[in-house]
Amino acid sequence: MKELTDLHSLDSIENFIKQHQFSFIYISRPACTVCHAVLPQLRKVLDQFLKIKLGHINADEVEEVAGRFSVFTVPVLLLFIDGTEFLREARFVHFEQLEERLKRVYQLYQDV
C-alpha cells in the first residue's frame, strides 16, 4: 500500500505540497466511517503512481485546513501538481473514474 505521511499543521501541509511535484492530500476525520472505507482504496489506486506522495490530515486536529482548502465535508482528496491544485474529489469517490483521471494527468506530466 502507498506510504502515508501524517501532516499535523498548515505549515507541514504547505511544505509537503512544495516538496513534491505530485502531492496527494487526504483530509478526513476519525469519526467518519466513509473516510475509513475510502483510505485503503485510495492507497491501493495510488500504488501504481510512484511519483505521487500521499499526505493525510486529520481535520479535527488541524481545524484551519477547512478554511485553507475550502473543505465542507470529508473525506476530501486533493491532487497538487507543482503546488497547484489539479484534482478534487469529496465525500463519495468513484475510484474507477479517479484512477482514469490520474492516469491521464500522470502520463501528461511524465511526457514533459
N, CA, C and O atoms as a Tinker XYZ file with bonds, in Angstrom:
   448  protein
     1  N      0.834000   -1.199000    0.000000    73     2
     2  CA     0.000000    0.000000    0.000000    64     1     3
     3  C      0.870000    1.250000    0.000000    63     2     4     5
     4  O      1.973000    1.263000    0.546000    81     3
     5  N      0.356000    2.277000   -0.612000    73     3     6
     6  CA     1.052000    3.563000   -0.709000    64     5     7
     7  C      1.398000    4.073000    0.685000    63     6     8     9
     8  O      0.568000    4.060000    1.594000    81     7
     9  N      2.649000    4.524000    0.831000    73     7    10
    10  CA     3.092000    5.101000    2.098000    64     9    11
    11  C      2.317000    6.379000    2.378000    63    10    12    13
    12  O      2.023000    7.153000    1.466000    81    11
    13  N      1.988000    6.594000    3.650000    73    11    14
    14  CA     1.161000    7.712000    4.077000    64    13    15
    15  C      1.962000    8.578000    5.044000    63    14    16    17
    16  O      2.551000    8.067000    5.996000    81    15
    17  N      1.984000    9.886000    4.801000    73    15    18
    18  CA     2.646000   10.829000    5.697000    64    17    19
    19  C      1.588000   11.622000    6.441000    63    18    20    21
    20  O      0.776000   12.309000    5.822000    81    19
    21  N      1.588000   11.534000    7.764000    73    19    22
    22  CA     0.647000   12.317000    8.565000    64    21    23
    23  C      1.155000   13.737000    8.686000    63    22    24    25
    24  O      2.323000   13.961000    9.003000    81    23
    25  N      0.279000   14.697000    8.434000    73    23    26
    26  CA     0.623000   16.114000    8.483000    64    25    27
    27  C     -0.185000   16.751000    9.616000    63    26    28    29
    28  O     -1.398000   16.561000    9.704000    81    27
    29  N      0.500000   17.514000   10.486000    73    27    30
    30  CA    -0.129000   17.972000   11.721000    64    29    31
    31  C     -0.292000   19.484000   11.836000    63    30    32    33
    32  O     -0.673000   19.984000   12.895000    81    31
    33  N     -0.009000   20.214000   10.765000    73    31    34
    34  CA    -0.178000   21.670000   10.798000    64    33    35
    35  C     -0.303000   22.191000    9.375000    63    34    36    37
    36  O      0.046000   21.498000    8.419000    81    35
    37  N     -0.802000   23.413000    9.238000    73    35    38
    38  CA    -0.878000   24.023000    7.898000    64    37    39
    39  C      0.510000   24.169000    7.299000    63    38    40    41
    40  O      0.686000   23.971000    6.097000    81    39
    41  N      1.504000   24.515000    8.122000    73    39    42
    42  CA     2.874000   24.640000    7.617000    64    41    43
    43  C      3.385000   23.320000    7.066000    63    42    44    45
    44  O      4.011000   23.293000    6.006000    81    43
    45  N      3.126000   22.220000    7.774000    73    43    46
    46  CA     3.598000   20.917000    7.286000    64    45    47
    47  C      2.884000   20.532000    5.994000    63    46    48    49
    48  O      3.479000   19.891000    5.127000    81    47
    49  N      1.624000   20.913000    5.858000    73    47    50
    50  CA     0.872000   20.637000    4.629000    64    49    51
    51  C      1.478000   21.432000    3.467000    63    50    52    53
    52  O      1.738000   20.882000    2.397000    81    51
    53  N      1.696000   22.725000    3.690000    73    51    54
    54  CA     2.275000   23.584000    2.643000    64    53    55
    55  C      3.656000   23.076000    2.230000    63    54    56    57
    56  O      3.972000   23.037000    1.040000    81    55
    57  N      4.476000   22.688000    3.203000    73    55    58
    58  CA     5.816000   22.169000    2.894000    64    57    59
    59  C      5.741000   20.866000    2.111000    63    58    60    61
    60  O      6.523000   20.655000    1.184000    81    59
    61  N      4.811000   19.994000    2.475000    73    59    62
    62  CA     4.626000   18.726000    1.779000    64    61    63
    63  C      4.279000   18.981000    0.315000    63    62    64    65
    64  O      4.828000   18.344000   -0.583000    81    63
    65  N      3.364000   19.915000    0.087000    73    63    66
    66  CA     2.943000   20.237000   -1.283000    64    65    67
    67  C      4.103000   20.820000   -2.082000    63    66    68    69
    68  O      4.267000   20.496000   -3.258000    81    67
    69  N      4.903000   21.671000   -1.462000    73    67    70
    70  CA     6.040000   22.296000   -2.149000    64    69    71
    71  C      7.161000   21.302000   -2.448000    63    70    72    73
    72  O      7.842000   21.422000   -3.466000    81    71
    73  N      7.353000   20.327000   -1.568000    73    71    74
    74  CA     8.475000   19.389000   -1.686000    64    73    75
    75  C      8.299000   18.350000   -2.789000    63    74    76    77
    76  O      9.281000   17.782000   -3.268000    81    75
    77  N      7.069000   18.102000   -3.191000    73    75    78
    78  CA     6.810000   17.018000   -4.148000    64    77    79
    79  C      6.107000   17.554000   -5.387000    63    78    80    81
    80  O      5.171000   18.346000   -5.287000    81    79
    81  N      6.565000   17.116000   -6.553000    73    79    82
    82  CA     5.901000   17.526000   -7.788000    64    81    83
    83  C      4.443000   17.059000   -7.780000    63    82    84    85
    84  O      3.534000   17.811000   -8.132000    81    83
    85  N      4.239000   15.804000   -7.371000    73    83    86
    86  CA     2.886000   15.244000   -7.273000    64    85    87
    87  C      2.584000   15.000000   -5.801000    63    86    88    89
    88  O      3.149000   14.083000   -5.203000    81    87
    89  N      1.718000   15.790000   -5.214000    73    87    90
    90  CA     1.343000   15.567000   -3.813000    64    89    91
    91  C     -0.166000   15.383000   -3.727000    63    90    92    93
    92  O     -0.947000   16.188000   -4.235000    81    91
    93  N     -0.542000   14.308000   -3.073000    73    91    94
    94  CA    -1.951000   13.968000   -2.915000    64    93    95
    95  C     -2.286000   14.141000   -1.446000    63    94    96    97
    96  O     -1.663000   13.522000   -0.584000    81    95
    97  N     -3.268000   14.981000   -1.158000    73    95    98
    98  CA    -3.658000   15.274000    0.218000    64    97    99
    99  C     -5.007000   14.620000    0.497000    63    98   100   101
   100  O     -5.970000   14.790000   -0.251000    81    99
   101  N     -5.050000   13.868000    1.595000    73    99   102
   102  CA    -6.271000   13.189000    2.018000    64   101   103
   103  C     -6.706000   13.795000    3.342000    63   102   104   105
   104  O     -5.984000   13.707000    4.335000    81   103
   105  N     -7.877000   14.408000    3.361000    73   103   106
   106  CA    -8.399000   15.066000    4.556000    64   105   107
   107  C     -9.571000   14.245000    5.084000    63   106   108   109
   108  O    -10.519000   13.945000    4.358000    81   107
   109  N     -9.483000   13.889000    6.364000    73   107   110
   110  CA   -10.528000   13.060000    6.956000    64   109   111
   111  C    -10.752000   13.450000    8.417000    63   110   112   113
   112  O    -10.088000   14.334000    8.958000    81   111
   113  N    -11.709000   12.759000    9.031000    73   111   114
   114  CA   -11.988000   12.902000   10.468000    64   113   115
   115  C    -12.070000   11.491000   11.059000    63   114   116   117
   116  O    -12.545000   10.571000   10.393000    81   115
   117  N    -11.616000   11.315000   12.292000    73   115   118
   118  CA   -11.628000    9.978000   12.901000    64   117   119
   119  C    -13.020000    9.351000   13.000000    63   118   120   121
   120  O    -13.147000    8.132000   12.889000    81   119
   121  N    -14.055000   10.150000   13.205000    73   119   122
   122  CA   -15.406000    9.605000   13.372000    64   121   123
   123  C    -16.132000    9.355000   12.054000    63   122   124   125
   124  O    -17.291000    8.940000   12.060000    81   123
   125  N    -15.480000    9.598000   10.943000    73   123   126
   126  CA   -16.091000    9.465000    9.611000    64   125   127
   127  C    -15.931000    8.038000    9.087000    63   126   128   129
   128  O    -14.819000    7.613000    8.773000    81   127
   129  N    -17.028000    7.306000    8.993000    73   127   130
   130  CA   -16.948000    5.924000    8.516000    64   129   131
   131  C    -16.608000    5.854000    7.028000    63   130   132   133
   132  O    -15.907000    4.942000    6.589000    81   131
   133  N    -17.100000    6.810000    6.261000    73   131   134
   134  CA   -16.758000    6.852000    4.831000    64   133   135
   135  C    -15.244000    7.041000    4.672000    63   134   136   137
   136  O    -14.623000    6.417000    3.812000    81   135
   137  N    -14.664000    7.896000    5.495000    73   135   138
   138  CA   -13.221000    8.145000    5.442000    64   137   139
   139  C    -12.426000    6.852000    5.650000    63   138   140   141
   140  O    -11.449000    6.593000    4.947000    81   139
   141  N    -12.855000    6.055000    6.615000    73   139   142
   142  CA   -12.160000    4.800000    6.912000    64   141   143
   143  C    -12.272000    3.812000    5.751000    63   142   144   145
   144  O    -11.366000    3.005000    5.540000    81   143
   145  N    -13.354000    3.864000    5.009000    73   143   146
   146  CA   -13.542000    2.969000    3.865000    64   145   147
   147  C    -12.771000    3.443000    2.638000    63   146   148   149
   148  O    -12.276000    2.628000    1.860000    81   147
   149  N    -12.669000    4.757000    2.465000    73   147   150
   150  CA   -12.039000    5.324000    1.266000    64   149   151
   151  C    -10.513000    5.205000    1.302000    63   150   152   153
   152  O     -9.895000    4.931000    0.273000    81   151
   153  N     -9.904000    5.406000    2.459000    73   151   154
   154  CA    -8.440000    5.457000    2.535000    64   153   155
   155  C     -7.743000    4.209000    1.992000    63   154   156   157
   156  O     -6.823000    4.360000    1.188000    81   155
   157  N     -8.121000    2.987000    2.377000    73   155   158
   158  CA    -7.430000    1.814000    1.823000    64   157   159
   159  C     -7.577000    1.705000    0.306000    63   158   160   161
   160  O     -6.642000    1.295000   -0.381000    81   159
   161  N     -8.745000    2.070000   -0.215000    73   159   162
   162  CA    -8.948000    2.024000   -1.662000    64   161   163
   163  C     -8.065000    3.051000   -2.363000    63   162   164   165
   164  O     -7.480000    2.775000   -3.410000    81   163
   165  N     -7.977000    4.241000   -1.769000    73   163   166
   166  CA    -7.131000    5.290000   -2.331000    64   165   167
   167  C     -5.673000    4.856000   -2.346000    63   166   168   169
   168  O     -4.986000    5.026000   -3.353000    81   167
   169  N     -5.201000    4.304000   -1.252000    73   167   170
   170  CA    -3.801000    3.864000   -1.173000    64   169   171
   171  C     -3.507000    2.805000   -2.236000    63   170   172   173
   172  O     -2.428000    2.795000   -2.827000    81   171
   173  N     -4.461000    1.925000   -2.470000    73   171   174
   174  CA    -4.292000    0.873000   -3.478000    64   173   175
   175  C     -4.193000    1.484000   -4.884000    63   174   176   177
   176  O     -3.333000    1.090000   -5.672000    81   175
   177  N     -5.065000    2.439000   -5.196000    73   175   178
   178  CA    -5.029000    3.102000   -6.505000    64   177   179
   179  C     -3.713000    3.851000   -6.684000    63   178   180   181
   180  O     -3.104000    3.789000   -7.752000    81   179
   181  N     -3.274000    4.554000   -5.652000    73   179   182
   182  CA    -2.059000    5.367000   -5.759000    64   181   183
   183  C     -0.788000    4.533000   -5.848000    63   182   184   185
   184  O      0.258000    5.055000   -6.235000    81   183
   185  N     -0.850000    3.253000   -5.501000    73   183   186
   186  CA     0.316000    2.371000   -5.607000    64   185   187
   187  C      0.922000    2.353000   -7.002000    63   186   188   189
   188  O      2.133000    2.185000   -7.149000    81   187
   189  N      0.099000    2.524000   -8.020000    73   187   190
   190  CA     0.597000    2.447000   -9.399000    64   189   191
   191  C      1.256000    3.744000   -9.873000    63   190   192   193
   192  O      1.802000    3.797000  -10.975000    81   191
   193  N      1.205000    4.787000   -9.044000    73   191   194
   194  CA     1.789000    6.081000   -9.417000    64   193   195
   195  C      2.944000    6.384000   -8.464000    63   194   196   197
   196  O      2.749000    6.981000   -7.406000    81   195
   197  N      4.139000    5.967000   -8.853000    73   195   198
   198  CA     5.294000    6.018000   -7.956000    64   197   199
   199  C      5.661000    7.430000   -7.512000    63   198   200   201
   200  O      6.129000    7.615000   -6.389000    81   199
   201  N      5.462000    8.419000   -8.360000    73   199   202
   202  CA     5.881000    9.776000   -8.022000    64   201   203
   203  C      4.875000   10.539000   -7.166000    63   202   204   205
   204  O      5.201000   11.596000   -6.627000    81   203
   205  N      3.656000   10.015000   -7.033000    73   203   206
   206  CA     2.653000   10.693000   -6.213000    64   205   207
   207  C      2.900000   10.358000   -4.747000    63   206   208   209
   208  O      2.945000    9.189000   -4.364000    81   207
   209  N      3.058000   11.396000   -3.935000    73   207   210
   210  CA     3.253000   11.249000   -2.490000    64   209   211
   211  C      1.937000   11.549000   -1.795000    63   210   212   213
   212  O      1.242000   12.501000   -2.150000    81   211
   213  N      1.596000   10.736000   -0.806000    73   211   214
   214  CA     0.305000   10.833000   -0.124000    64   213   215
   215  C      0.477000   11.394000    1.280000    63   214   216   217
   216  O      1.226000   10.860000    2.097000    81   215
   217  N     -0.240000   12.491000    1.538000    73   215   218
   218  CA    -0.251000   13.085000    2.866000    64   217   219
   219  C     -1.647000   13.021000    3.452000    63   218   220   221
   220  O     -2.638000   13.136000    2.730000    81   219
   221  N     -1.727000   12.838000    4.766000    73   219   222
   222  CA    -3.017000   12.718000    5.449000    64   221   223
   223  C     -3.159000   13.806000    6.498000    63   222   224   225
   224  O     -2.224000   14.091000    7.245000    81   223
   225  N     -4.340000   14.412000    6.547000    73   223   226
   226  CA    -4.647000   15.432000    7.539000    64   225   227
   227  C     -5.909000   15.030000    8.291000    63   226   228   229
   228  O     -6.931000   14.702000    7.688000    81   227
   229  N     -5.820000   15.061000    9.617000    73   227   230
   230  CA    -6.981000   14.871000   10.472000    64   229   231
   231  C     -7.592000   16.253000   10.656000    63   230   232   233
   232  O     -6.996000   17.115000   11.302000    81   231
   233  N     -8.769000   16.470000   10.096000    73   231   234
   234  CA    -9.413000   17.785000   10.130000    64   233   235
   235  C     -9.823000   18.192000   11.543000    63   234   236   237
   236  O    -10.017000   19.379000   11.806000    81   235
   237  N     -9.957000   17.238000   12.447000    73   235   238
   238  CA   -10.235000   17.585000   13.840000    64   237   239
   239  C     -8.991000   18.159000   14.516000    63   238   240   241
   240  O     -9.093000   19.018000   15.392000    81   239
   241  N     -7.833000   17.685000   14.109000    73   239   242
   242  CA    -6.560000   18.146000   14.684000    64   241   243
   243  C     -6.108000   19.473000   14.069000    63   242   244   245
   244  O     -5.657000   20.370000   14.781000    81   243
   245  N     -6.231000   19.592000   12.746000    73   243   246
   246  CA    -5.819000   20.802000   12.023000    64   245   247
   247  C     -7.089000   21.468000   11.497000    63   246   248   249
   248  O     -7.423000   21.350000   10.318000    81   247
   249  N     -7.780000   22.159000   12.376000    73   247   250
   250  CA    -9.086000   22.727000   12.026000    64   249   251
   251  C     -8.992000   23.777000   10.924000    63   250   252   253
   252  O     -9.937000   23.959000   10.157000    81   251
   253  N     -7.851000   24.470000   10.842000    73   251   254
   254  CA    -7.677000   25.522000    9.824000    64   253   255
   255  C     -7.676000   24.974000    8.402000    63   254   256   257
   256  O     -7.810000   25.735000    7.443000    81   255
   257  N     -7.525000   23.660000    8.258000    73   255   258
   258  CA    -7.481000   23.054000    6.931000    64   257   259
   259  C     -8.787000   23.305000    6.177000    63   258   260   261
   260  O     -8.787000   23.419000    4.951000    81   259
   261  N     -9.892000   23.391000    6.906000    73   259   262
   262  CA   -11.198000   23.614000    6.271000    64   261   263
   263  C    -11.219000   24.946000    5.537000    63   262   264   265
   264  O    -11.677000   25.016000    4.397000    81   263
   265  N    -10.738000   25.983000    6.166000    73   263   266
   266  CA   -10.708000   27.301000    5.539000    64   265   267
   267  C     -9.666000   27.394000    4.448000    63   266   268   269
   268  O     -9.919000   27.980000    3.396000    81   267
   269  N     -8.496000   26.825000    4.682000    73   267   270
   270  CA    -7.390000   26.915000    3.718000    64   269   271
   271  C     -7.717000   26.229000    2.395000    63   270   272   273
   272  O     -7.364000   26.735000    1.330000    81   271
   273  N     -8.392000   25.078000    2.454000    73   271   274
   274  CA    -8.667000   24.305000    1.245000    64   273   275
   275  C    -10.155000   24.242000    0.903000    63   274   276   277
   276  O    -10.559000   23.407000    0.094000    81   275
   277  N    -10.972000   25.102000    1.497000    73   275   278
   278  CA   -12.420000   25.132000    1.246000    64   277   279
   279  C    -13.051000   23.751000    1.382000    63   278   280   281
   280  O    -13.696000   23.253000    0.460000    81   279
   281  N    -12.856000   23.151000    2.536000    73   279   282
   282  CA   -13.374000   21.819000    2.820000    64   281   283
   283  C    -14.681000   21.947000    3.592000    63   282   284   285
   284  O    -14.722000   22.537000    4.672000    81   283
   285  N    -15.750000   21.387000    3.028000    73   283   286
   286  CA   -17.062000   21.457000    3.656000    64   285   287
   287  C    -17.557000   20.104000    4.134000    63   286   288   289
   288  O    -18.515000   20.030000    4.903000    81   287
   289  N    -16.924000   19.052000    3.694000    73   287   290
   290  CA   -17.277000   17.692000    4.082000    64   289   291
   291  C    -16.011000   16.856000    4.021000    63   290   292   293
   292  O    -15.007000   17.286000    3.453000    81   291
   293  N    -16.051000   15.677000    4.598000    73   291   294
   294  CA   -14.920000   14.755000    4.497000    64   293   295
   295  C    -15.441000   13.408000    4.037000    63   294   296   297
   296  O    -16.614000   13.105000    4.251000    81   295
   297  N    -14.614000   12.595000    3.415000    73   295   298
   298  CA   -13.227000   12.874000    3.070000    64   297   299
   299  C    -13.105000   13.788000    1.852000    63   298   300   301
   300  O    -14.011000   13.893000    1.026000    81   299
   301  N    -11.945000   14.444000    1.776000    73   299   302
   302  CA   -11.600000   15.255000    0.614000    64   301   303
   303  C    -10.265000   14.758000    0.092000    63   302   304   305
   304  O     -9.333000   14.532000    0.863000    81   303
   305  N    -10.176000   14.589000   -1.215000    73   303   306
   306  CA    -8.961000   14.134000   -1.871000    64   305   307
   307  C     -8.505000   15.242000   -2.808000    63   306   308   309
   308  O     -9.261000   15.678000   -3.676000    81   307
   309  N     -7.276000   15.695000   -2.635000    73   307   310
   310  CA    -6.746000   16.799000   -3.437000    64   309   311
   311  C     -5.418000   16.377000   -4.060000    63   310   312   313
   312  O     -4.520000   15.909000   -3.360000    81   311
   313  N     -5.300000   16.542000   -5.358000    73   311   314
   314  CA    -4.037000   16.300000   -6.040000    64   313   315
   315  C     -3.436000   17.643000   -6.424000    63   314   316   317
   316  O     -4.077000   18.465000   -7.078000    81   315
   317  N     -2.189000   17.851000   -6.005000    73   315   318
   318  CA    -1.446000   19.053000   -6.374000    64   317   319
   319  C     -0.301000   18.647000   -7.286000    63   318   320   321
   320  O      0.413000   17.679000   -7.023000    81   319
   321  N     -0.138000   19.411000   -8.367000    73   319   322
   322  CA     0.988000   19.204000   -9.265000    64   321   323
   323  C      1.760000   20.505000   -9.304000    63   322   324   325
   324  O      1.219000   21.555000   -9.651000    81   323
   325  N      3.029000   20.424000   -8.944000    73   323   326
   326  CA     3.881000   21.613000   -8.856000    64   325   327
   327  C      3.223000   22.712000   -8.016000    63   326   328   329
   328  O      3.301000   23.893000   -8.354000    81   327
   329  N      2.573000   22.307000   -6.916000    73   327   330
   330  CA     1.999000   23.263000   -5.979000    64   329   331
   331  C      0.612000   23.789000   -6.319000    63   330   332   333
   332  O      0.046000   24.573000   -5.557000    81   331
   333  N      0.059000   23.373000   -7.444000    73   331   334
   334  CA    -1.257000   23.860000   -7.866000    64   333   335
   335  C     -2.284000   22.735000   -7.768000    63   334   336   337
   336  O     -2.038000   21.613000   -8.209000    81   335
   337  N     -3.440000   23.055000   -7.182000    73   335   338
   338  CA    -4.493000   22.049000   -7.093000    64   337   339
   339  C     -4.950000   21.679000   -8.492000    63   338   340   341
   340  O     -5.290000   22.543000   -9.300000    81   339
   341  N     -4.953000   20.381000   -8.767000    73   339   342
   342  CA    -5.263000   19.901000  -10.100000    64   341   343
   343  C     -6.512000   19.025000  -10.127000    63   342   344   345
   344  O     -7.179000   18.917000  -11.156000    81   343
   345  N     -6.825000   18.404000   -9.001000    73   343   346
   346  CA    -7.945000   17.471000   -8.958000    64   345   347
   347  C     -8.532000   17.496000   -7.555000    63   346   348   349
   348  O     -7.796000   17.592000   -6.573000    81   347
   349  N     -9.855000   17.410000   -7.458000    73   347   350
   350  CA   -10.536000   17.409000   -6.159000    64   349   351
   351  C    -11.700000   16.433000   -6.203000    63   350   352   353
   352  O    -12.510000   16.448000   -7.130000    81   351
   353  N    -11.768000   15.596000   -5.198000    73   351   354
   354  CA   -12.891000   14.684000   -5.005000    64   353   355
   355  C    -13.339000   14.837000   -3.558000    63   354   356   357
   356  O    -12.512000   15.078000   -2.678000    81   355
   357  N    -14.622000   14.701000   -3.302000    73   355   358
   358  CA   -15.112000   14.809000   -1.937000    64   357   359
   359  C    -16.234000   13.813000   -1.681000    63   358   360   361
   360  O    -16.999000   13.458000   -2.577000    81   359
   361  N    -16.303000   13.382000   -0.448000    73   359   362
   362  CA   -17.309000   12.507000    0.131000    64   361   363
   363  C    -17.373000   11.137000   -0.535000    63   362   364   365
   364  O    -16.721000   10.201000   -0.072000    81   363
   365  N    -18.135000   11.002000   -1.598000    73   363   366
   366  CA   -18.261000    9.710000   -2.262000    64   365   367
   367  C    -17.386000    9.701000   -3.511000    63   366   368   369
   368  O    -17.597000   10.489000   -4.433000    81   367
   369  N    -16.419000    8.816000   -3.534000    73   367   370
   370  CA   -15.408000    8.797000   -4.588000    64   369   371
   371  C    -15.675000    7.626000   -5.520000    63   370   372   373
   372  O    -15.850000    6.493000   -5.071000    81   371
   373  N    -15.706000    7.902000   -6.809000    73   371   374
   374  CA   -15.831000    6.860000   -7.825000    64   373   375
   375  C    -14.410000    6.494000   -8.248000    63   374   376   377
   376  O    -13.790000    7.200000   -9.043000    81   375
   377  N    -13.905000    5.394000   -7.716000    73   375   378
   378  CA   -12.495000    5.073000   -7.872000    64   377   379
   379  C    -12.084000    4.754000   -9.306000    63   378   380   381
   380  O    -10.951000    5.043000   -9.691000    81   379
   381  N    -12.964000    4.171000  -10.098000    73   379   382
   382  CA   -12.613000    3.898000  -11.495000    64   381   383
   383  C    -12.384000    5.204000  -12.244000    63   382   384   385
   384  O    -11.425000    5.327000  -13.006000    81   383
   385  N    -13.270000    6.184000  -12.026000    73   383   386
   386  CA   -13.114000    7.487000  -12.678000    64   385   387
   387  C    -11.877000    8.204000  -12.156000    63   386   388   389
   388  O    -11.130000    8.804000  -12.929000    81   387
   389  N    -11.660000    8.143000  -10.857000    73   387   390
   390  CA   -10.477000    8.779000  -10.267000    64   389   391
   391  C     -9.199000    8.187000  -10.844000    63   390   392   393
   392  O     -8.271000    8.919000  -11.187000    81   391
   393  N     -9.150000    6.885000  -10.950000    73   391   394
   394  CA    -7.968000    6.207000  -11.491000    64   393   395
   395  C     -7.708000    6.621000  -12.935000    63   394   396   397
   396  O     -6.559000    6.860000  -13.308000    81   395
   397  N     -8.749000    6.707000  -13.747000    73   395   398
   398  CA    -8.586000    7.120000  -15.144000    64   397   399
   399  C     -8.084000    8.565000  -15.234000    63   398   400   401
   400  O     -7.202000    8.871000  -16.036000    81   399
   401  N     -8.645000    9.439000  -14.417000    73   399   402
   402  CA    -8.201000   10.843000  -14.416000    64   401   403
   403  C     -6.741000   10.936000  -13.989000    63   402   404   405
   404  O     -5.966000   11.692000  -14.575000    81   403
   405  N     -6.370000   10.174000  -12.976000    73   403   406
   406  CA    -4.976000   10.180000  -12.509000    64   405   407
   407  C     -4.033000    9.673000  -13.596000    63   406   408   409
   408  O     -2.955000   10.233000  -13.796000    81   407
   409  N     -4.430000    8.627000  -14.288000    73   407   410
   410  CA    -3.590000    8.075000  -15.364000    64   409   411
   411  C     -3.343000    9.118000  -16.444000    63   410   412   413
   412  O     -2.216000    9.283000  -16.910000    81   411
   413  N     -4.409000    9.828000  -16.842000    73   411   414
   414  CA    -4.261000   10.842000  -17.898000    64   413   415
   415  C     -3.333000   11.969000  -17.456000    63   414   416   417
   416  O     -2.426000   12.360000  -18.191000    81   415
   417  N     -3.561000   12.483000  -16.268000    73   415   418
   418  CA    -2.760000   13.595000  -15.752000    64   417   419
   419  C     -1.314000   13.163000  -15.547000    63   418   420   421
   420  O     -0.387000   13.875000  -15.931000    81   419
   421  N     -1.128000   12.014000  -14.950000    73   419   422
   422  CA     0.213000   11.491000  -14.653000    64   421   423
   423  C      0.994000   11.286000  -15.944000    63   422   424   425
   424  O      2.163000   11.661000  -16.035000    81   423
   425  N      0.353000   10.696000  -16.931000    73   423   426
   426  CA     1.006000   10.466000  -18.232000    64   425   427
   427  C      1.366000   11.772000  -18.901000    63   426   428   429
   428  O      2.452000   11.900000  -19.466000    81   427
   429  N      0.485000   12.731000  -18.849000    73   427   430
   430  CA     0.724000   14.037000  -19.442000    64   429   431
   431  C      1.979000   14.669000  -18.853000    63   430   432   433
   432  O      2.809000   15.204000  -19.588000    81   431
   433  N      2.121000   14.611000  -17.530000    73   431   434
   434  CA     3.273000   15.227000  -16.882000    64   433   435
   435  C      4.530000   14.380000  -16.980000    63   434   436   437
   436  O      5.636000   14.910000  -16.871000    81   435
   437  N      4.386000   13.084000  -17.181000    73   435   438
   438  CA     5.541000   12.203000  -17.379000    64   437   439
   439  C      6.209000   12.488000  -18.730000    63   438   440   441
   440  O      7.423000   12.352000  -18.879000    81   439
   441  N      5.396000   12.883000  -19.700000    73   439   442
   442  CA     5.908000   13.111000  -21.046000    64   441   443
   443  C      6.595000   14.449000  -21.192000    63   442   444   445
   444  O      7.254000   14.701000  -22.200000    81   443
   445  N      6.449000   15.318000  -20.195000    73   443   446
   446  CA     7.011000   16.681000  -20.290000    64   445   447
   447  C      8.491000   16.654000  -20.033000    63   446   448
   448  O      9.143000   17.697000  -20.068000    81   447
